[in-house]
Amino acid sequence: MHEAQRIESEMALGEFDYLHRFPQGNQRYHFTSKPTGDISFQEFALNVWLPHMQTKLSDSTAQEYHRILTARVFPSLGPVSLKNIRPEHLDRLTLYLKGLKGNEGTLSPRRMNIILLRVRQVLDLAFEREYLDKNPHGWITLQEERRPRVDPFSFEERQILFAHLPEPEHGLRKACPLFWRHYFTVAFDTGMRPSEQMALRWCPDADHPEKSSYLDFAHEKTTSR
């Protein structure tokens, strides 16, 4: 009897033992009473952490996390088993990231932190689900981010900008000659994110244009505001 037929027969009789048949199989951690840290970082990230994150993230965000791990993390940390991860592995990962080139040269501290935070999340879940007895989370050092100095417009500069704003030429905005003035007034005075402001809807009052206002129907990804 061929091996495949034996396995099929065992499964039909309820006698199939995955660990006996495939002691080193990449799904073995599903068949043990307690998870084993023998699983590699890459296997755990792809087969446990990512499916877990997909339960609470949009598809596009989960895909971006997959790309980050595949391109930036797995080449350095992927083959290492969870139980063997040491501070030097995470130091080497950080140095590896510092040596990478992005579209605009080396990776910025902000971009590096986005990558390192994903690694922290993977390790956090491994510890939470008992693949690890100790969480290596603290061995990851985030980079100091260089925040640009804010140089806000003065009142006079705002007035100059308002004086040179064009009237809208297309779509529904054309019905509101002061659309851009209202838009930038909100931008200056509310501190809203551009994505939040772009999702607002303008509700003009034909009888009292000076009282026209924004109605907030903003959506960021799948979250209503």
C-alpha positions in Angstrom: 0.0 0.0 0.0 1.3 3.4 -1.0 2.0 5.9 1.8 -0.7 8.2 0.6 -3.2 5.3 0.8 -2.1 4.4 4.3 -2.6 8.0 5.4 -6.1 8.1 3.7 -7.0 4.9 5.5 -5.8 6.2 8.9 -7.8 9.3 8.4 -10.9 7.3 7.5 -10.5 5.2 10.6 -9.8 8.2 12.8 -6.3 7.0 13.6 -4.2 9.5 11.7 -1.5 11.1 13.8 0.1 14.1 12.1 3.0 14.3 14.5 3.9 10.6 14.0 3.7 10.9 10.2 5.3 14.4 9.9 7.3 15.1 13.1 9.0 18.1 11.4 6.0 19.2 9.3 5.3 22.9 9.1 1.9 22.4 10.7 3.0 20.4 13.7 2.4 23.2 16.2 -1.4 22.8 15.5 -1.3 19.3 16.9 0.6 19.7 20.2 -1.1 20.4 23.5 1.3 23.3 24.1 2.8 25.3 21.3 6.5 24.8 20.6 9.0 27.5 20.1 10.7 25.3 17.4 8.6 27.1 14.8 10.6 29.7 12.8 9.8 33.4 13.1 8.7 33.4 9.4 6.3 30.4 9.9 4.7 31.9 13.0 4.4 35.3 11.4 2.7 34.0 8.2 0.6 31.1 9.7 -0.4 32.4 13.1 0.2 36.2 13.5 -1.0 37.4 10.1 -4.2 35.4 10.1 -4.8 36.7 13.7 -4.3 40.3 12.5 -6.6 39.8 9.5 -9.5 39.4 12.0 -9.1 43.1 12.9 -7.5 44.8 10.0 -8.6 45.8 6.5 -7.3 43.6 3.7 -5.1 46.3 2.4 -3.4 46.9 5.7 -2.9 43.1 6.2 -1.3 42.9 2.7 1.0 45.8 3.6 2.1 44.0 6.8 2.8 40.9 4.7 4.9 43.0 2.3 6.8 44.6 5.1 7.7 41.2 6.7 8.6 39.5 3.4 10.8 42.3 2.1 12.3 43.7 5.2 12.2 41.2 8.1 12.3 37.6 6.8 15.7 38.0 5.0 17.3 38.6 8.4 15.1 37.0 11.0 12.8 34.7 9.1 14.7 31.3 9.5 15.4 31.8 13.3 13.2 29.6 15.5 11.2 31.6 18.1 12.9 29.8 21.0 16.3 30.7 19.7 15.8 34.4 19.2 18.4 36.4 21.2 19.1 40.2 21.5 21.9 39.9 18.9 19.4 38.6 16.3 17.2 41.8 16.8 20.3 44.0 16.9 21.4 42.5 13.5 17.9 43.1 12.2 18.1 46.7 13.2 21.5 47.1 11.6 20.3 45.3 8.5 17.4 47.8 8.2 19.8 50.7 8.7 21.8 49.5 5.7 18.8 49.1 3.4 18.0 51.6 0.6 14.5 52.9 0.1 13.1 55.1 -2.8 14.8 58.1 -1.2 18.0 56.7 0.1 18.3 54.9 3.4 15.2 54.1 5.4 14.0 56.9 7.6 13.7 56.3 11.4 9.9 56.5 11.0 9.9 53.8 8.4 12.3 51.6 10.4 10.0 51.9 13.5 7.0 50.8 11.4 8.9 47.7 10.5 10.2 47.1 14.0 6.8 47.5 15.6 5.5 44.7 13.3 8.2 42.5 14.7 7.3 43.4 18.2 3.7 42.5 17.5 4.7 39.1 16.2 6.8 38.4 19.3 4.0 39.7 21.6 1.5 37.2 20.1 4.0 34.4 20.3 4.5 35.1 24.0 0.7 35.5 24.6 0.0 32.1 23.0 2.9 30.4 24.9 5.2 29.8 22.0 7.7 31.7 24.2 8.4 31.6 27.9 9.9 35.1 27.8 8.9 37.9 25.5 11.9 39.3 23.5 9.8 42.5 22.9 12.1 44.6 25.0 15.1 43.7 23.0 13.9 45.8 20.1 15.1 49.4 20.3 13.0 51.9 18.3 14.7 54.7 16.5 14.5 58.3 17.5 12.3 60.0 14.9 13.4 63.4 13.6 10.2 65.5 13.7 10.4 68.6 11.4 10.0 72.0 13.1 6.5 73.4 12.6 6.5 76.8 11.0 2.9 77.9 10.8 1.6 80.7 8.6 1.4 84.1 10.2 -1.9 86.0 10.0 -0.5 88.1 7.2 0.6 85.1 5.2 -2.9 83.5 5.6 -4.5 86.7 4.2 -2.1 86.7 1.2 -2.9 83.0 0.5 -6.7 83.7 0.7 -6.3 86.7 -1.7 -4.8 84.5 -4.3 -7.0 81.4 -4.1 -8.7 80.6 -7.4 -12.4 79.9 -7.7 -13.3 76.2 -8.3 -13.8 75.4 -12.0 -15.1 71.8 -11.9 -17.8 69.7 -10.3 -20.0 70.6 -7.4 -17.3 72.9 -6.0 -18.0 75.3 -8.9 -21.3 76.2 -7.2 -19.4 77.6 -4.2 -16.9 80.4 -5.3 -15.5 80.5 -1.7 -14.9 76.7 -1.5 -11.1 76.9 -1.3 -11.3 79.8 1.3 -13.5 77.7 3.5 -11.4 74.6 2.9 -8.1 76.4 4.0 -9.9 78.2 6.9 -10.8 74.8 8.3 -7.3 73.5 7.6 -5.7 76.3 9.5 -8.1 76.5 12.4 -9.1 72.9 13.3 -5.8 70.9 13.1 -7.6 68.1 11.2 -5.7 65.6 9.2 -5.9 66.1 5.4 -7.6 62.7 5.0 -10.2 63.7 7.5 -10.8 67.0 5.9 -11.0 65.6 2.4 -13.8 63.3 3.5 -16.0 66.1 4.8 -19.0 67.2 2.7 -19.8 70.8 2.0 -23.4 71.8 2.7 -24.0 75.3 1.1 -26.9 77.5 2.3 -28.2 79.3 -0.8 -30.0 81.9 1.3 -27.2 82.5 3.8 -23.9 81.5 2.2 -22.0 83.0 5.1 -23.6 80.4 7.3 -22.8 77.4 5.1 -21.1 74.6 7.0 -19.4 71.2 6.8 -21.3 68.0 7.6 -19.0 65.3 8.9 -19.3 62.1 6.9 -15.6 61.4 7.2 -14.4 57.8 6.8 -10.9 56.5 7.3 -10.7 53.1 5.8 -13.6 51.2 7.5 -14.0 53.5 10.5 -16.9 55.9 10.6 -16.5 59.2 12.3 
